[in-house]
Amino acid sequence: MSKSPQIATLGDESILDLPKVGFLSSRKVPPAAVMKCYDWATEMRDQGVCVMGGFQSPLERDVLTLLLQEKQPVIWVLAHKLWAEKSIPRLYREPIAAGRLLVVSPVAQSVARVDARTAAIRNRYILEHSESVVFAAIDSAGALARLVGERARD
């Protein structure tokens, strides 16, 4: 586990040097978009593309599961502190140990739960550190829509 003043990581930090596609989605996803997301994730997995996401919503977790079925690198950006070494969920231990899953936490390591502020920090990190971004769905009334609007004005 590495810690900088703002960023904490768990896994192979060299993954950060790779070209990355960000993946973001609002919690509300139209049913028609779900299968498109699964197809996109399968394509990224098959092509070995490094995908960076928050993987918090059910759809995003499904995408993470699809991506981890192969060997390409994945960056999971948390909106809370990193797990303690013994608390790493079992499903993610092997990909971390194999150097293909990097977990990043761009929030204070005292943050135990995700809230709107830390989710915004996480999403900004993904937007700022990805060469391109795929939005599965954007709820026009949601925080992600506001963030995208802010970025468009910059």
N, C-alpha and C positions, 0 to 999 in steps of 0.2 A: 504494500500500500504506500502510495506516494502522496505527500501533501505539499501544496504551495499555499501562499497566503489566502487564495480564494478557491483553488481547484484541488480536489482530492481525487485520486484514481486508484483503481484496483484492476490489475492486469497489465498487459503489454502496451506501454505508452507509445511505442513506435507506430501503432495503428493510427495515431493522430496525424501522422505524416502522409497518410494515403489520401487520394481523392475520395471524397465522401458525398453520398446522396443523403440529404436529410429527409426524414419521414415524420410528418405531423398530421394529426387529425383531431377534429372536435369530437366530443363524446357522442354527439348525435350524428349518426351516419345513415344516409338513405340506404335501404336494402340493395338497390342496384349498384351502389358503390362498393359493397362488401366483397363481392366476387371479383370485381376489378382489382381491389387491393390484394386479394389472395393471388390472383394471376400475376400482378406486378411483383409481389414478394417472391414468388416462385421464379420469375424471370431474373430478378436481382440475384437470387441464390444460385441459379444455374450459371449465371455469368460471373459469379464471384465478386460482385460489386460490394464495396464497404458501405453499409447503411448505418446512419446515426439517427437515433430517435429516443423519445422519452418512454415509449412502450408502457404507458400507464392505463389507457382505456382497454376494454376487452378486445377490440379490433386490433389495436397496436400490439397487445400481448400475443394474439394469434400470429401477427406478422413476425414478431420476434421468434416465436416457436418455429415458423417456417424457415426463417433465415438460419437458425442454429442447426438445422438438419444437415447442412453441408459444412464446408471448411472455410468459407470466406469470413473476413473479419467483420465484426459488428461492434458498434459503440452505443452503449446504453447510458443515456444521460438522466440521472436521478434529480428529483426536486426535493430531496431530503439527504441527510447524511449517508455516508457509505455504511454498509453492513459491517459488523464486527466479523473478523475472520471465521469464527465458529458459527456465525449466523447466516452465512451465505446460503441462499436457497440451493438445495441439492441439485436441481436441474441446471444450475449455472456454474457449478464448481468445475466440471470437466472443461467446458469451453474457456473459462478463465485460465485454468491451469495449462491448457493447450495453446494459449496465446492468441485465441481468435475472438475473445469477448473482452472488451475493455469497458469497465464501468467508470463513469465520470460523475462527480458531484460538484457543480459549480456554486453551491450554496454553503453557508456556514455549517460546520460539522456539529453544531448544537441543534440543528433543525431535525426534529424527529418525524414530523408529519408534513405532507404536502398541503400547501394552501395556495390561494390565488397568486400571491406574491412570488413564492418559490417556483410555482409552475411557469410563471412569466419569465423568471430568470433562466430556467431550464430551456424554455422554447427560444428565447433570445440566443442562448449559447448555441443551440442547434442551427438557427438561422445564420449566425455569424461564422460558424466553423464548417459549414457545408458548401461545397462548390455549386450544388443545385439542391432544390427542395421539392419534394412531392407532397402535396396536400391531399389526403384521402377524402376529406370533407371539411368544410368550414361552415359552422353555424353562424349565420349573419348576426345573431345576437350574443355570440360568445366571445370569450377573452381572446381566442386565437384570431378571430376576425379583426378585433381592435389592434392586436399586435401586428398583423399583416398590414393593416391600414397605416400604422405608425411607420413601418419599414418602407412603405411605398412613398411616404412623404419625405423620407430622409434623402 
